[in-house]
Amino acid sequence: MILWEVFGSYGRGFGDWLYAGENYLYAYPFEHEGLYQLSVAYKKVGKNHKAANLGECLYLRNKYHIPNLLHLSSIYSEEGITGRAKMMSELAKQCS
């Protein structure tokens, strides 16, 4: 399920979408794509720590989710955690 299709069509603010996404993950904790999308959403609002936490949860569940690996690499690059950023980028290259 794509969370943005469900909640983005309501025309509410992004904060409402994040709240709804958190509730969705509470109801469906094994939803991999939901974790990824919510992580991307948190990065868009500048909450890189929360975005990284969600992305790492997905990484622990699925080490081959290439968009998530690239997303985590981007977060860690922005935060100056270059070793982790490079590792995620290399993993994404190996998976593709």
N, C-alpha and C positions, 0 to 999 in steps of 0.2 A: 504494500500500500504506500502511496506517496502522500506524505502528510501535507505538503503544500497544496495539493489538489483538494484535500478535505477541508483544511482550515483557511487556506489563502483566499478561497472564494467568498468568504464571509465579509470581506472588506473591513475587518477590524484592524487595529494597530498591531505592529509586530510583537509587542509585549504580550498581547492576548494570544498570538500564535505560539509564542514560546511557552506560555502557560499551558495551552492546550496540548502542545507537543510533549511536555513533561507528564501531563495526565495520561496521554496516550501510551507513553513508555511505561508508566506505572501499571496500566491495564494489560499491556502486551510487552513484557520485559525482554522477550527474545526476538523482537522485531529489529533485525539488523539494519535495514534501510532507514528505519525511523531514527536509530541512533546516529547514523551518518548525517541525515538531513538536519537533525536538531543540532548536531555539532557544527555544521556549516552555518546554521542560523545564528548560533551564539558567536561565532567568529565575525559574522557580519555586523553584529552590534558591539564588537570590541571586547567581548568576554572570552579572551583566548584561553584563560585557565579552565573555564567550564567547557569550552570547545575541545580542548586537549583531553580533559578527563573523559568526555563522551567518546571521542575518537579512540582513545586508548582502550576503553571498554570494548569497542567494536574490534580493535586490533587483537585483543585477547581471544575474542570469539572467532574471528576470521582474519588470519594473517595474510590472506590473498586478495583482499578487497582493495584493488588498485586506487580507485578514487579516494578512499580513506587514507591510504598511505601517502598519497600526494598532498592531501589536505593537512595531515599531521606534519609533513615536511614543511609546508608553508607556515603553519603556526609556529613550529620550533625555530624556523628561520627568522620570523618576525620577533620572536622573544630572545633571540641571540643564543639559542641552544643548538649550536651548529653541528655538534657530533650526532645528536639524535636526529636532526633534520637530514643530515647526509645519509644516515642509516636507513631512514624511511624512504628516501629517494632511491637508494640503491635496491632496496627490497622491491619497490614498485617496478624498477627496470628489470629485475630478475623475473618478476611475475608476468610481465607482458611478452 
